[in-house]
Amino acid sequence: MKTFYISGMAWIPSYGDFDCYDTTVQATSKEHALEVFSKTQMAKFMKYEPCVQTEEEWNSMCERLSEMS
């Protein structure tokens, strides 16, 4: 199993508004990660299909964002 990062826009009931949402799941592939996430409570609140990234992709994105700030 590998760690996959799930992110996207979701309705956050406690805010009463949409906001960025991210979480991690343990899965064998990106497709499996979406399947695992789809069984969670938050899946039904996603506005669009979420982005699924491997741990390496997530870390690379974070590094690029940090270089820009």
C-alpha positions as a Markdown table, in Angstrom:
| # | Residue | x | y | z |
|---|---|---|---|---|
| 1 | Met | 0.0 | 0.0 | 0.0 |
| 2 | Lys | 1.1 | 3.5 | -0.7 |
| 3 | Thr | -0.1 | 6.9 | 0.5 |
| 4 | Phe | -2.1 | 9.0 | -1.9 |
| 5 | Tyr | -3.2 | 12.6 | -1.4 |
| 6 | Ile | -6.8 | 13.6 | -2.3 |
| 7 | Ser | -7.6 | 17.3 | -2.7 |
| 8 | Gly | -10.3 | 19.5 | -4.2 |
| 9 | Met | -13.1 | 21.8 | -3.5 |
| 10 | Ala | -15.8 | 20.5 | -1.1 |
| 11 | Trp | -18.8 | 21.7 | 0.8 |
| 12 | Ile | -17.8 | 22.0 | 4.4 |
| 13 | Pro | -20.9 | 21.8 | 6.5 |
| 14 | Ser | -19.4 | 23.4 | 9.6 |
| 15 | Tyr | -18.4 | 26.5 | 7.5 |
| 16 | Gly | -21.6 | 26.4 | 5.4 |
| 17 | Asp | -19.5 | 27.1 | 2.3 |
| 18 | Phe | -17.1 | 25.6 | -0.1 |
| 19 | Asp | -13.4 | 25.4 | 0.8 |
| 20 | Cys | -10.3 | 23.5 | -0.2 |
| 21 | Tyr | -10.2 | 20.0 | 1.3 |
| 22 | Asp | -7.4 | 17.5 | 1.4 |
| 23 | Thr | -6.8 | 14.1 | 3.0 |
| 24 | Thr | -4.8 | 11.0 | 2.5 |
| 25 | Val | -5.7 | 7.4 | 1.8 |
| 26 | Gln | -3.8 | 4.2 | 1.7 |
| 27 | Ala | -4.2 | 2.4 | -1.7 |
| 28 | Thr | -2.4 | 0.4 | -4.4 |
| 29 | Ser | -3.0 | 2.8 | -7.3 |
| 30 | Lys | -4.5 | 6.2 | -8.1 |
| 31 | Glu | -7.7 | 4.4 | -9.3 |
| 32 | His | -7.9 | 2.4 | -6.1 |
| 33 | Ala | -7.3 | 5.6 | -4.0 |
| 34 | Leu | -10.4 | 7.2 | -5.6 |
| 35 | Glu | -12.3 | 4.1 | -4.9 |
| 36 | Val | -11.2 | 4.1 | -1.2 |
| 37 | Phe | -12.0 | 7.9 | -0.9 |
| 38 | Ser | -15.4 | 7.4 | -2.5 |
| 39 | Lys | -16.4 | 5.3 | 0.5 |
| 40 | Thr | -15.6 | 8.2 | 3.0 |
| 41 | Gln | -18.1 | 10.7 | 4.4 |
| 42 | Met | -16.5 | 13.6 | 2.7 |
| 43 | Ala | -16.7 | 12.1 | -0.8 |
| 44 | Lys | -20.3 | 13.2 | -1.2 |
| 45 | Phe | -19.4 | 16.8 | -0.4 |
| 46 | Met | -16.8 | 17.2 | -3.2 |
| 47 | Lys | -17.8 | 19.8 | -5.9 |
| 48 | Tyr | -15.8 | 18.1 | -8.6 |
| 49 | Glu | -13.8 | 14.9 | -9.0 |
| 50 | Pro | -10.9 | 15.3 | -6.6 |
| 51 | Cys | -7.2 | 15.4 | -7.6 |
| 52 | Val | -5.3 | 12.3 | -6.7 |
| 53 | Gln | -1.5 | 12.5 | -6.2 |
| 54 | Thr | 1.2 | 10.2 | -5.1 |
| 55 | Glu | 3.3 | 11.2 | -2.1 |
| 56 | Glu | 6.1 | 12.1 | -4.5 |
| 57 | Glu | 3.8 | 14.3 | -6.7 |
| 58 | Trp | 2.4 | 16.0 | -3.6 |
| 59 | Asn | 5.8 | 16.8 | -2.2 |
| 60 | Ser | 7.0 | 18.1 | -5.5 |
| 61 | Met | 4.0 | 20.4 | -5.8 |
| 62 | Cys | 4.6 | 21.7 | -2.2 |
| 63 | Glu | 8.2 | 22.4 | -3.1 |
| 64 | Arg | 7.2 | 24.4 | -6.2 |
| 65 | Leu | 4.6 | 26.4 | -4.3 |
| 66 | Ser | 7.1 | 27.2 | -1.6 |
| 67 | Glu | 9.6 | 28.4 | -4.2 |
| 68 | Met | 7.0 | 30.8 | -5.5 |
| 69 | Ser | 6.3 | 32.5 | -2.2 |
